Amino acid sequence: MKPQHINIELGEIVKSLGYKVRKDTGNFRSNNCIIKEEKVIVLNKFATVESHNKTLAKAINQEDIVGIFIKPVIREFLDSEEK
């Protein structure tokens, strides 16, 4: 699966987990955080899709995703990023 397609799938998963995703510019690394009890993932607009995917996977792997349907290829990606 192409990185862009993985990005779309991961984006849908994080939104279903209650995250808001923002793409901003600046001198920072992408990461997830909680701002005033709101779960936010901030992605550096100029980072690569692969970098965005790693950041989204990191946030997903911190959550309980047992009851969520995730395509097998996306689960494999999440498992590979967990290590």
PENOR-V150974 format. One record per residue. NEAR is the number of other C-alpha atoms within 10 Angstrom. Layout:
near = (NEAR & NEAR)
This chain:
near = (8 & 7 & 14 & 13 & 12 & 17 & 20 & 11 & 15 & 24 & 20 & 12 & 19 & 20 & 14 & 11 & 16 & 11 & 21 & 15 & 16 & 13 & 14 & 13 & 12 & 10 & 8 & 11 & 12 & 19 & 16 & 18 & 13 & 10 & 8 & 7 & 7 & 11 & 17 & 20 & 22 & 20 & 25 & 19 & 14 & 13 & 14 & 12 & 16 & 14 & 17 & 26 & 23 & 21 & 21 & 26 & 24 & 16 & 20 & 20 & 14 & 9 & 10 & 9 & 12 & 7 & 6 & 10 & 9 & 15 & 9 & 9 & 11 & 17 & 13 & 12 & 16 & 20 & 12 & 11 & 15 & 13 & 5)
